[in-house]
Amino acid sequence: MNYVFFRASQLAFQRVTDIYDFVWPTAVAMWNMREQVEDLITKNKDATESDLQTRFVLKTDIHGANITRAFLEHSWEQQQEYFAKFLLVNLIAFYEAWTEDILEAIGHNTKTLRDQLQYPTGAKLIDVKKNLNRHPNKGIWNVVNSITSHESVMLRDAFYSSLISHEKNSKAQLDSLLYCYRYFKECRNSIIHGGGKANIYAEIAYNDFSKHATSSQLGVKEVPEHLPVYNSGIITLSLRGVVGLSDIIRRIIITIDAELSRSLGAEEEFRQRWVAKHGKKRTLKVVDRNIRQRQIAKMVQSIGFPRPMLTEEIDKFIKNHSLAR
């Protein structure tokens, strides 16, 4: 994944891929099994749960599966919503893990910054203990601006222009994307902590997102489907909407990854990955300057970074840090 800088971002995308590699085949299998169960019942109207167990469960060594309840009493629409809840919980967890991993990589891993990476600029972080007494939260651009106030010339010149040119880089839409994320995050919180019953925070997040829920403000072809949320009402999810959240999260990560790649703290990730792959005191070709620069570019790509636009500062960096000569 040479379109992001940090290993943390690469890991986050891999986690999303892995969960979909499980969810989609499972959903397809359940849809096909629904047809098989319905076909069996149609042909044998006297079939019992025991008959269904013998046909579908006996050889699996799985205990507790109730075929009648799962496939005859629950609709396909209900099961799609179960998939949506499963996906939502995991996608939010992946993003939360990413905020910690990327801040750890650049030496700024604090709860305050992790929280702010989950809020749009100027939003207010609700303090649950104080109910609706909310205090100002500077949000995502505060994190970016404070961390990149100390900039790495080497990383900026080498990678930044390439990273921000990615088609999913959404610098102009970042705050709107975070309003979308907040809506889904509060839905997730209501599901996990409220048994699916919405609280006032979920209602606020829905109302806030509604003001930003357009294709132009989000920079997407399709706004993730989001259903109205009211305090004390039941959270209802759309599988299509949660799948849309995946793209929202991807855009947020790609954008913030690009911005933080030019921070001074990101140099440590570059150094560690160089040492892990190439060791120290690597001898490079010094006779021909152009050949040396091409060699450095290839070595940088081989450790998972995008192809550097300029290598002169990288050359200085690896010399100054005794990584090559």
Secondary structure, 3 states (H helix, E strand, C coil): CCCCCCHHHHHHHHHHHHHHHHHHHHHHHHHHHHHHHHHHHHHCCCCCHHHHHHHHCHHHCCCCCCHHHHHHHCCHHHHHHHHHHHHHHHHHHHHHHHHHHHHHHCCCCCHHHHHHCCCCCCCEECCHHHCCCCEECCCHHHHHHHHCCCECHHHHHHHHHHHCCCCCCCHHHHHHHHHHHHHHHHHHHHHHHHCCECCHHHHHHHHHHHCCCCHHHHCCCCCCCCCCCCCCCECCCCHHHHHHHHHHHHHHHHHHHHHHCCECCHHHHHHHHHHHHHCCCECCCCCCHHHHHHHHHHHHHHCCCCCCCCCHHHHHHHHHCCCEC
